[in-house]
Amino acid sequence: MHLMARLILTMLFLLPGFATAKSELPVPEIVIPKLITDKETETAPDFQPAKLHARAGPIYPAYYARKQKEGWAELTFTIEKDGSVSNVLVTNDSGGVQFVKAAIKAVNSWKYKPALEFNQPVQSNIHNVRLTFKFARDKNIREKVYEYYMQGLEFIAAKDRDGMDEIYEQINDLSFRMYGEKDFADVYTLNYASQIKDTELYHTTLKNVALISIIDTFPDLWADLAMEKVKLLAEDHKLAEALALLNDIEADKSSGVEQSTMASTREQLNQHINSEIDLVVEAKTNKLGIWQHHLARNHFAITDLQGKLKHLDIRCDNTRRLINIDENSEWKIPRKWRDCVLYFKSEKSAQFTLVEFANS
């Protein structure tokens, strides 16, 4: 927990090539988070993932554009045998119902070449995207946020505890109106927590850091943060998610992380997955009533449910199932469904424990 922020301020950019119907509005950015490992597709020649055929970006909501409101929405969806999109599910968002509506409308219009299993088209269900609505501009955050951030780093360097405490309160009390501003608050908080040796605050902040935007706002810092997040995910028994993130780091040739370090981490994660220890994960649905989990094993159960779960949406490489949930439920997924991600849906906030059983 000795990560010190580097004083880097970078411009966010918009991806070219996505035209909208209203050219006067900013063009939203499309980011495809990696979730399934590339390694699996290399070792499974009988399964070929779906490939993009046609994709148009969403239209920036005019009301939000006039207000210069920025935001994002994260979605998961199914690609059917005919290449169309279905079962769009919003898993998280920054706030703003019009952003969500625009994102859903755009994703539903996309077309793909379907996944193939034994050379036959199949439904595929692990597809994730973040649609980011932001303006191209000279400065990617407001002056106030940047001033707090820089002043906070000066207090940390001087070991001025009163100053550090004050900046921590001020920067986290802001209403983040511009995309990327929360990244500066998070990076400062990580440095602050490290300096005052507050492990709980450090881990809580790291869990919530959005690496998908950190890679733009702090490009030279994201790999270090990602490696620390891999370790934290492993400690929380989210091993498949840790492996997926490790793949992202490895794919970034400029990450600076030693290949030997990644190889050793990968070996440890795989040993843990194949061990005889049950993987226990504490779960809590988010503000949208969603909690998701990338399975490392195919046999799992939930216990100690507090609140009410509406259903479980199991989305796998070639199969999807929507299941009603009893208070304590147990499932064993056929291995032929391949890689699987679970989406639990609650009416209000719900907490429970998920257990992935050791392979018998």
JOFEN-V35696 format. One record per residue. PSI is psi in degrees with one decimal (NA if undefined). Layout:
psi=PSI
psi=PSI
This chain:
psi=46.8
psi=42.2
psi=119.1
psi=136.1
psi=144.4
psi=139.9
psi=80.3
psi=128.6
psi=115.5
psi=156.5
psi=136.7
psi=153.0
psi=160.5
psi=139.8
psi=132.9
psi=163.3
psi=1.2
psi=103.9
psi=147.4
psi=167.0
psi=-24.6
psi=99.8
psi=-19.1
psi=-12.2
psi=151.5
psi=152.8
psi=117.0
psi=153.1
psi=143.8
psi=122.7
psi=128.9
psi=103.4
psi=140.7
psi=136.1
psi=-45.8
psi=139.6
psi=142.8
psi=-27.5
psi=-35.0
psi=-41.4
psi=-29.5
psi=-34.9
psi=6.3
psi=72.8
psi=-16.7
psi=-3.7
psi=123.2
psi=123.6
psi=160.4
psi=151.9
psi=140.6
psi=136.4
psi=-47.2
psi=130.8
psi=126.1
psi=142.5
psi=158.6
psi=157.9
psi=129.9
psi=123.8
psi=126.6
psi=-39.5
psi=-44.3
psi=-35.2
psi=-42.3
psi=-35.4
psi=-3.2
psi=39.2
psi=132.5
psi=159.1
psi=-169.1
psi=162.2
psi=137.7
psi=133.4
psi=153.7
psi=151.5
psi=167.1
psi=144.3
psi=119.5
psi=175.0
psi=-26.4
psi=3.6
psi=-1.2
psi=164.1
psi=140.6
psi=176.7
psi=44.1
psi=128.0
psi=125.7
psi=120.0
psi=-22.0
psi=156.2
psi=166.1
psi=-7.5
psi=136.9
psi=96.5
psi=-31.8
psi=-32.7
psi=-44.9
psi=-46.1
psi=-43.0
psi=-38.5
psi=-45.9
psi=-44.0
psi=-42.2
psi=-48.9
psi=-37.8
psi=-19.6
psi=-8.4
psi=152.2
psi=142.2
psi=160.8
psi=122.2
psi=161.2
psi=151.1
psi=132.5
psi=119.6
psi=40.6
psi=15.5
psi=137.7
psi=136.4
psi=156.7
psi=135.8
psi=144.5
psi=0.5
psi=85.6
psi=124.2
psi=144.9
psi=146.9
psi=124.5
psi=120.1
psi=127.6
psi=107.9
psi=163.4
psi=145.4
psi=131.1
psi=164.6
psi=-34.3
psi=132.9
psi=-4.2
psi=164.4
psi=153.4
psi=-38.6
psi=-43.9
psi=-45.6
psi=-40.1
psi=-44.6
psi=-45.5
psi=-50.7
psi=-40.6
psi=-38.8
psi=-41.1
psi=-35.2
psi=-41.9
psi=-39.2
psi=-45.5
psi=-34.7
psi=-2.7
psi=39.7
psi=95.2
psi=-42.6
psi=-43.5
psi=-42.4
psi=-45.3
psi=-43.1
psi=-44.2
psi=-38.2
psi=-45.2
psi=-43.6
psi=-45.9
psi=-30.4
psi=-6.4
psi=-3.6
psi=154.4
psi=113.8
psi=104.6
psi=-23.0
psi=141.0
psi=128.8
psi=-17.8
psi=-38.5
psi=-28.2
psi=-40.7
psi=-38.6
psi=-41.3
psi=-43.5
psi=-40.3
psi=-44.4
psi=-38.7
psi=-43.7
psi=-39.8
psi=-48.7
psi=-37.7
psi=-41.8
psi=-40.2
psi=3.7
psi=43.7
psi=89.9
psi=-41.0
psi=-46.4
psi=-41.3
psi=-48.9
psi=-40.1
psi=-43.8
psi=-44.3
psi=-38.3
psi=-34.8
psi=-2.6
psi=133.8
psi=90.9
psi=-26.3
psi=-25.4
psi=-28.0
psi=-33.4
psi=-22.5
psi=-46.1
psi=-34.4
psi=68.1
psi=-29.9
psi=-4.1
psi=-22.5
psi=-35.9
psi=-39.7
psi=-44.4
psi=-40.4
psi=-41.0
psi=-38.7
psi=-34.5
psi=-34.4
psi=-45.9
psi=-40.9
psi=-40.4
psi=-39.1
psi=-41.6
psi=-32.0
psi=5.2
psi=24.6
psi=69.4
psi=-37.9
psi=-39.3
psi=-38.3
psi=-42.6
psi=-40.8
psi=-41.6
psi=-37.5
psi=-37.0
psi=-40.0
psi=-42.5
psi=-43.1
psi=-33.8
psi=-22.4
psi=100.4
psi=-15.8
psi=11.8
psi=-31.2
psi=-1.2
psi=130.7
psi=137.5
psi=-36.5
psi=-36.1
psi=-44.0
psi=-39.5
psi=-41.9
psi=-42.3
psi=-42.8
psi=-42.5
psi=-42.5
psi=-41.1
psi=-44.9
psi=-36.6
psi=-40.4
psi=-42.8
psi=-40.5
psi=5.8
psi=175.4
psi=14.5
psi=130.1
psi=140.8
psi=114.9
psi=123.7
psi=128.0
psi=132.2
psi=145.2
psi=126.2
psi=149.8
psi=-169.0
psi=-22.2
psi=2.9
psi=27.9
psi=137.0
psi=129.0
psi=151.9
psi=127.5
psi=117.0
psi=136.8
psi=-22.0
psi=168.0
psi=-1.1
psi=119.6
psi=166.3
psi=163.1
psi=144.7
psi=172.3
psi=43.9
psi=127.3
psi=115.2
psi=-165.6
psi=128.3
psi=132.2
psi=-48.1
psi=170.3
psi=124.3
psi=107.0
psi=116.8
psi=115.5
psi=173.8
psi=-40.8
psi=9.6
psi=147.3
psi=138.8
psi=137.2
psi=119.9
psi=135.1
psi=150.2
psi=130.5
psi=176.0
psi=-44.6
psi=116.7
psi=153.3
psi=140.7
psi=152.0
psi=116.3
psi=134.0
psi=137.8
psi=-23.8
psi=-11.4
psi=-11.6
psi=-138.8
psi=139.3
psi=144.3
psi=136.3
psi=138.2
psi=107.7
psi=135.8
psi=128.0
psi=157.1
psi=-45.3
psi=-167.6
psi=135.1
psi=146.2
psi=147.5
psi=175.2
psi=130.1
psi=134.6
psi=123.6
psi=117.4
psi=147.9
psi=145.8
psi=129.6
psi=NA
